Amino acid sequence: MLGKTLLDILKESRYTTVLSGFGMLLESGYPAIRDGDESYEIEQRYGYSVEEIFSSSFYSTRKEQFYEFYRNEILKMLDKPPGKCFYEMAELEKRGLVQSVITRRIYGLPQRAGCKNVVNLHGSVYENYCPHCGKEYPVEYITGSKRIPLCQVCSTPIRPKICLFGEMVDNRVITEAAEEVRKADVLLVLGTNLKTYLCSQLIDYYEGDKLVLINPEKHFSDKLADVIVHKSVEDALGEILKELGE
């Protein structure tokens, strides 16, 4: 691959799978609610850490408090549009240079930016259901409800179709994501290092030799990548599109 540009690599690829990391959310202006000041402020407001309140056990035993947090801290982020990096990723998919996207994030940013083939490992806030009768509800039903949103059919509390702390990712979703990685000849890692949960969980399924890492921060695991670009995702993808001819 000596002398090849990122565009060359993508053009020659039969199937490119993207692992979309947390750094893309940060580039989009989304707060890191589990770290720093934001985490401290949430614990001060609710009396519990994010890990405690956004857990399956908390949902099971304190639904009203769970939904207060969920509406005020999680769903409020839906007012923020996807960052430019997501639109650039969607444009690469539209032009046939990216075939699939895998993410752990629950805000639906790849889809909102226009990506079509997305595996949401931890689900999506846009999908909600009744655990008793199975009726599905849009996110607007949650945001428009007071206290605990109840099923219109059987009055059971509605459940967001997301993976909470303390829960295992659905095996069917893991299998789907693993297959997307396995069949890729280019694995494009964006906005994360190779030792995060997203990568360490899936990278073993990759059988190719074109693991491309785009991340502004250097990390000891960078050496595992075949191509390393220490730039923001927005800048790196923007350069690819510029070379391609926007």
C-alpha positions, -999 to +999 in steps of 0.1 A: +000+000+000+031+022-001+022+055-018-015+048-020-039+074-008-070+066+014-091+072-017-071+046-036-076+021-009-113+027-008-117+026-045-099-007-048-120-022-020-147-047-027-164-042+006-155-015+033-169-017+068-167+013+091-164+011+129-178+044+140-163+054+174-171+078+202-147+104+188-173+111+160-198+121+187-173+144+203-166+160+169-204+165+166-205+184+199-221+156+220-210+156+256-191+128+273-217+122+300-197+094+317-166+116+322-155+148+337-177+177+347-208+164+329-207+131+348-203+150+381-232+173+374-255+144+365-246+126+398-253+159+417-287+163+399-299+127+403-280+113+432-266+084+411-238+080+386-246+075+349-236+039+351-261+033+380-290+052+366-287+040+330-286+004+340-310-025+336-314-029+374-323+008+378-348+006+350-364-024+366-367-009+401-369+029+396-386+034+363-399+069+370-364+082+379-349+063+349-373+081+325-366+115+341-329+110+334-336+094+300-357+122+287-337+151+303-301+138+296-303+113+267-332+123+245-324+160+247-293+152+226-316+144+197-319+182+192-282+182+181-277+174+145-250+149+133-216+165+128-200+170+094-180+138+099-213+117+098-225+134+066-191+128+050-193+091+060-228+089+045-215+105+013-188+079+010-215+052+013-237+070-013-207+069-037-201+032-031-169+036-012-184+024+021-207-006+024-216-008+060-213+011+093-211-004+129-217+017+159-223+013+197-239+047+199-277+049+204-285+083+189-289+071+153-264+097+140-252+076+110-289+071+098-298+107+105-269+117+083-281+094+055-263+061+060-284+031+049-266+000+061-260+004+098-256-021+126-265-005+159-248-028+184-265-012+214-298-004+198-314+030+191-334+055+211-357+057+180-370+022+187-392+014+218-415-014+226-439-030+251-422-060+267-456-076+273-475-073+240-447-062+217-463-030+203-437-006+191-435+031+197-416+060+182-393+081+203-418+110+201-441+089+223-414+088+250-406+125+248-443+134+249-452+112+278-451+122+315-435+101+342-435+065+329-446+059+293-472+031+293-483+009+264-516+020+249-527-016+246-519-032+279-506-004+301-472-021+306-442+003+309-425+008+276-389-002+272-363+016+250-348-010+226-313-002+238-286-021+257-283-007+292-254-011+316-255-046+330-270-062+299-254-083+272-256-073+235-281-094+216-263-124+200-280-118+167-267-083+165-232-094+174-234-121+147-245-095+121-217-071+131-191-099+131-202-109+096-199-073+083-163-072+096-155-107+084-165-100+048-147-066+046-114-063+027-110-028+042-119-021+078-121+016+084-119+026+121-131+062+127-127+082+159-115+055+183-084+035+192-081-002+185-084-012+222-118+002+229-147-021+235-161-016+200-128-026+183-116-053+207-150-070+204-150-071+166-115-068+152-107-105+157-133-113+130-113-092+104-095-114+079-082-087+056-049-067+055-062-031+051-071-020+086-073+018+083-073+039+115-084+075+115-082+091+149-066+124+161-052+109+193-021+086+192-024+053+211-001+024+217-025+001+198-021+021+166+007-003+156-021-029+149-034-009+120-020-011+085-027+025+077-027+052+104-040+088+100-038+111+130-064+136+120-100+144+130-125+122+112-140+153+096-107+165+082-096+131+069-129+122+053-132+157+039-099+153+022-110+120+006-142+137-007-122+167-020-098+144-038-128+125-052-144+157-063-174+169-042 
